Amino acid sequence: MSKDDDNNGWKSVYTGNLPEDREEPDAEPARARGDEERPANAPLPPRARPGSPPERSSAAPARNAAASKPESAPEPEEEEAEDDEPPKKGHAGFWSFLIALGLVVLAAASILFYVWNGLRPPGSSDQAVRVTISKGMGAKKVGETLEAQGLIRNTFLFSMWLKYKNEGSRFQAGDYDFKPGMTNGEIVAKLNNGETVAAETIRFTIPEGFTVVQIADRLAKEGIVDKDKFMNAVRNPSQFANSTWTKLIPTDDGLRYPIEGYLFPETYELKKGSTESDIIDRMLAELDRKLGTLPEDWQSVLEERGWTLHELLTAASLVEREVVVDEERPIVAGIILNRLDKKMPLQIDATIQYLLDKQKDKLTNDDLKVDSPYNTYQNKGLPPGPISSPSLKSIEAVLYPADTDYLYYVTKKDGSNTHLFAETFKQHQKNIRESEKNAK
């Protein structure tokens, strides 16, 4: 060092040797970093050699720590820290459950409303709606018909409702009148009970003892059938399927009308517009029904006698045309059987009248000579077939005849419609004279 006047007479000899780019640090920044104030004449720290790691001062960590921590930084409040926290998982799951539950309830409510709305009756009305339920129509088809007429809202729901209620198998065919506004239960009850609308009908009566020709004449007169069509139909019994017994009718060329005697005499009511075949079918079916009311042994009786139903109806038709009073039917039936047993001609006037097609008050000798298998004056045994439609009482009389020795009978002609009976021809002649004496 050299002495200088401005610096207490001393001057650093190193001043001129400092590097040009290095400046003396200010005292104030040193204090800010926490360095102790270095005297002006304090020697500089030695410079690091090139390539050697710099020396670290023990004060460096302290300076770094002091620099990383801001002075007097305010601490955050607890409430603000809680607001910044993410939502807890439990809260999110609870809200998801509520949303899912709401969707399920909404869907269930929608389905229930759909079902309720689909099953409730449409708007009510006092105007009846005519619906025809055909035979064999299934529950689904019935539902479609009802929906088309505005009586139900939804065929699918109606069908499901029927399955749930186990309904639909007892519906009866026919025409129904329903009023809009009826419940499903009311509609089903009506279909199950067969509460059909009374259709327009035709009503006619066939008297006991009528022949096929007389039946045709009466029905034609009442405007129910065409006579020619009716007569053509009775000549072809094979077309009628409603009778079991018509299939057993003999194929005899001598029969005038094959189903003569099979058209049961009764009062009938049929749907308006029924054809000739429909009417004949119905009458044939009635015969089957009436035969079903006979005593259980009636077929056994026929078998023991060696007869067929055709022969039973033939004999019963003779009784029907000869007898008026019911008490005499078994007696006359017994006489017919007695004469058949003795191989005697029946000599029944009703068979001749049948051939004439018109009732005559008195038969002539020429009438009795008509050439026909139905002529019981010239032919022994029963005629080829019935000559009229016998009643059930005449059929029962032939099945269970009176046990007598009578072979003859004659009308009293006194207006009583009764007969005189005889066992011998001589007694019969006497009865004829007595009958003529009482003639009125």
LINSUL-V669557 format. One line per field, one symbol per residue. burial: 1 if it has 9 or more other C-alpha atoms within 8 Angstrom, else 0. Layout:
burial->???
//
This chain:
burial->00110000111000000000000000000110000000000000000000000000000000100000000000000000100000000001000000000000000000000010011111010001101010000011011111101111111011100110001100111111111111010011011101000000010001011111001110110000111011101110100100100100100000000111111110000110000110111111111101000000010011100010011111111111101100011111111101110001110101111100000000000001100011111111111111111110011111101100011111111100110111110011001101110100
//
